[in-house]
Amino acid sequence: MTADTPRLRDRLAEAAAGAAQDVPGVAFLRPGVVDLLRARVADRAPRLAAGSGARAQGVRVSRDEATGVWHIDIRLVLHRGHRALDVTRAVHSATLAAVRVEPSVSVRVTVTGVV
């Protein structure tokens, strides 16, 4: 892992989060357990959490070291009245367009609820 990998991971997560939130029908990105725990730790000990920078909640980015492919996993909640299939396709396309600088990216979008 190079020194730039964590920064690139954060940039990909921020770009994916921004693209997903701009899609009509997306109510909000749903943070996972890790995001919630990280926020709790940051509230109690800002000095410890400050080292990694802000992270986009609801987006997980990982890299397959063997192939070099970046995997972006987005968890979101829909607004009622929007078709999940249409919104997930739009989020998928918007995310790929936002991170097109990196040639090897796969995107998975999961709808976790409707409000």
Secondary structure, DSSP 8 states (H G I E B T S, - for coil): --THHHHHHHHHHHHHHHHHHTSTTEEEE---HHHHHHHHHHHH-HHHHGGG----TTEEEEE-TTT--EEEEEEEEE-TTS-HHHHHHHHHHHHHHHTTTSSSEEEEEEEEEE-
